[in-house]
């Protein structure tokens, strides 16, 4: 009797790059993991063209997938406490901190671990193409996955922790205090000086001590980066997030740098 192989595909969409991950659920193994960084920030139409080219050029994407998830990563999102959320006011929640257009489609994710709703604008052209290509699929905002996974990873720790997820031109910054989300914000940076300014600004606003408060990192950063170097000058305790996954990783990747794939690995 032939065993049915169950596979799931996650695709992370960013105007600065794409990531792909395939989980073989039958043998509980990540068998494909790839990230592409664009030389410059593209628009959604250009990103779609790059996505089409990547999906058509690699045979791993021609297989049958039991589930497909699209992760939209952009700055067009805001958190609302579940108790205060009213679906008829999606535009109002977003317009105060994001540039949105009158014809933007706005949706939401529920983040049950901290009883909040993440209101955001997905890339509709990407969603339409994924539906035409794979059929039914699920989509989420990257910050929904990030907040959920970081809270799960730190819920047993009593002290404050600052988590910084680094992207090519933005950082997503979370402050977790006693297992609860105290702050989440996205900052755009153009230099290492911008980067450290926003980090130290958050420390100052929340009265966090750079000598004792731990900072953990994920995303587009490693020890050789200038961002890591300048952060380590000002903050004493800096490390890369560590997590034990429930699956094996057989895909070709440097196991020491799994923090760079933190978002997509936590999407399953």
N, C-alpha and C positions, 0 to 999 in steps of 0.2 A: 504494500500500500504506500503510495507516494505521500510524503508529508507536505502539507501546504505551508509555504514559507510566507510569513507575515512581515511586511516591511512598512516603515513609516518615514516620510520625508518632511524635513523642515527647511524652509527657505527664509533667510533674513534679508530684508530689503532696506538699503540705506542709500542716500544720494551720493555717498562716498564709496560705496562698495556693496558686495553681495557675499553671502555665506550659504553653504549647503551642508546638510547633514542627513545621513540615512541610518536609521536604526533597524537592524534585523531582529525583530522581536522573537523569532523562533529560536535563535541561539543567543539572544540577549547581548548583541554586539553592535557597536558603532562600526560600520564597515566602510563608510565614506564620509570625509570631513574636508571641506575646502573653503577657503576665504579668498576673495578677490578685492583688492583695493584699487580704486580708480585714481588716475593721476590728478584729476581735478573733480570738483563737485559737479555732478550732472543734474539735469532736470528729469522729472518722472518719465517723460517720453524716451529720453536717451537711456535711462536705466532699464526700461522695458526692452529696448532693443538689445542691450547687453545681456539681459536675462534670457531672451529668446535665443540668442547666439550660444549661450552657455548650455542651455537645456537641449538644444538640437545637436551640439557637438560632442556630447558625452553619452555613451550608451547606457550608463547607470540610471539615467532619468527616463529611459524608455520602458522600464519594468513596471509591473502593476503595484501600486501602493495602496495599502489598506487605509491609510490616513495621510493627509497632507496638511501641513500648517504653514501659514505665511506670517512672518513677524515683521511688522511695520515699525521702522526705527526713524523717528523724526522728532522735532521739537514741538509739534502741534498736539500737545496733550496736557491735561490737568487733572489733578486728583480732587474728588469730592467725597466727603464722608457719606456713607450709605444712608444715614438717618436724614440728611439734608438734601439728598439727591431728588431732583424732579426731572424726568425725561423730557418734559416740554421746554426746559431751559438749557439745553445742551449748548446752544450758540452763546448764551450769556456766560456760561462757565468758561468757555474757551476764549472769548474775545478780549478778556482782560489781560491775558498774558501770551496770546498767540495772534499772528497775522492770519486771519481767515478770510476767504472770499465768500460772496453771497451764495455761490452754487456749490460750495464744499459739502461733501457728504460727511456727516458727523455720527460717530457710533461710540460704543462704550464697552469696557471689560469690567466684570466684577472681580475684585480682589478680596476673597473671603477671609484671608488670614488677618487682615486688619480692617475688615468691614468698610471698604471704600470702593468707589466707582471711578474708573479711569476713562475720561472723556477724550476722544481724539479723532483726528482726520486720517483715515487710511489712504493709501494710493489706489484709487478706484480702478485706474487703467491696469494695474498689476493684478488686482483681484479678478477683473473680467478675463484677463488672459489665462490666469491659473485655472479658473472655472472651465474655460473652453478647452484647456489642455488636459486637466486631470479630473474634471467633474467636481463633485462636492468637496469642500475643504473648510478648514477652520482658520480664522485669522485673529491675531492679537497684537496689541502694541508691545514693543520691546520693554517698556518700563513696567508693564504689568508682570511680565515674566521675571524681570530683575528684582522688583520689590518683593514678590512672593518668595523667590529663591533665597534672597539675602536674609529676609526675615526668618525663614525656616532654618537657615544656617547659623543664625545668631540668637535664636529665641531663648536659649538656655544661659546666655551670658548676661551678667548683671550690669557690667560697666558700659559706658558709651563707646560706640564704634562708628567710625566714619568709613563708609564704603564709596569708592570712586570707580565708576566704570568709564574707561577712557575710549573715546572714538576719535576718528581722525581730526575732527574740528569741533567736537563738543565733549563735555563730560556730564555724566549723570551722577549726581552726588546725593547720597543717603546718609542720614544720621540715625542710628538705632540706639535708643536708650532703654536699658532694662528689657530688651526684647521687643520694644515697640518703636514704630516709625515716628521719629520726631520731626524730620525734615526730608523732603525730596525736591530737588530742583535740577534744571538743566542749564548749563552755561556754555556759551560759544567762546572758543579761544582761538587766537591767531599766533600766539607765541608762548614760550614757557613762562614768561612774566605774567601773561594773562591767566594762565593755568594756576600758578601759585597764588596770585591775587585772590581768585575766587575761593580757593581752598582756605586760605587764611582769613578771608572775610567771613566764611561760615564759622570757623573756629571762634572768631571774635564775637559774632552775633549771638552764638549759643554759649558763650563763656566756657569753651572747651580748652583744656590745657594741652599745648603742643608737646609738653614733656611726658605726659601720661596717657593721653588719648590715642588709641591704636587706629591706624589707617590701613585698610585692606584694599587691594587693587584688583581690578579685572579689566579685560578688554585689550585695547590696542596699545600695550605698554610692556616694556621689559626693563631689566636692570641697566642695560646699556643706554637707555633713552635719556634725553636731556630733561624730560618731564620727571622721571624718577630721580635723577640727580638733584634737581632743584627742590623737589619735595623732601628728599632725605636731609637736605641742609636745614630745613625749617621745622621738620617734624621728626621726633625721635623714633617712634615705633611705626615702621612701614613694612608691610609684607604683602604677598600675593595671596588671594583667597584660595583656600584649600577645601576640597570637597570630595568625599567618597561617593562615586556614582554607583548606581545599582546595575550598571551594565559594563561590559568590557569594551575596550577601545582597540580595535585591530586596524583601523584606518591609519595610513601613514601620517604621523604627526609627532612633534616633539612632546613627549609626555610631561616634560618639565614646564611647558608653556600652555597647559590646558586652560589656564585662566584667560587666555586670549580668546577662547571659544566658549566662555562661560555662559553667555546668553543662549546660544543655540543648543548647547548640551543640556541646558535646564529647561528646554522647551518640550521635552517628552514626558 
